[in-house]
């Protein structure tokens, strides 16, 4: 089989299409023929050696893939050859609270990922995709969609809730779709007016260009009569957390899920004085994934895909993701 792997050193220039032996499933495992893989900012960080301590090399990248089961190992009862499945980001987190053990075995990090023609998954590390979605659409769900879903449901998002979203990348666009489906009012920021227009067309109540209005925290409070929003889905990290804490109401909730804005400083006094909850959201469990898929199916939601690249242009797809030009998800069609 062919796979995209970071070889002996980090950097996109060291990401290459390589030949690997076809895998065989062990007990409790399945082999999936990957049809599509969706890219995440995490993939860029891993390829560059900027994600934690970095994986052991060589490493096949990619956490988000969809395809068909082609072989099952001993004792497998959940799946059979021919089943269409989507891999779980965390292969060992079936449900319940997150634990250190649950976070082990993340695809494309702790173990080889899905940017390959074939991938081995644990029997409990896959779900059935929502009916009617293409492989490309289903591949977008494991990380970005589930992170957005986990963030909003953990915050108790529902009718009467005001949610502030940052940017129009994969997580934020999914959060817009889910928050609207849950009955919340959505405010959104972007550095591009055309992207704001698209977000408004998808159900956002108001949007602001943060390049033209850098004090978007004040804008968010103005949109709520000075009170502040109930929930912020924080994708920037330290570089934007200060403004998020100012934008949220007293007793509000910040779902911390990303570090896109780079380094910065943060004064925890806002958390104390406003009694804020700042919750780290690290993707989600298989049970959460299945719950999210039920809502997607019930509401007829379709993932927003910006571009689909052929498999041999995976490096170009990652560079496009890095450019920040996308609205929604960037996908690679594998087979």
Secondary structure, DSSP 4 states (H G I P E B T S, - for coil): -EEEEE-SS-SGGGEEEEE-PPP---TTEEEEEEEEEE--HHHHHHHHT-STT-PPSSEE--SEEEEEEEEE-TT--S--TT-EEEE-SBTT--SSS--TGGGTTBBTTTB--SSBSEEEEETTSEEPPPTT--HHHHTTIIIIIHHHHHHHHHTT--TT-EEEEESSSHHHHHHHHHHHHTT-EEEEEES-HHHHHHHHHTT-SEEEETTT-S-HHHHHHHHTTTS-EEEEEE-STHHHHHHHHHHEEEEEEEEE---TT-S----THHHHHTT-EEEE-----HHHHHHHHHHHHHHT----EEEEEEGGGHHHHHHHHHHT--SSEEEEE--
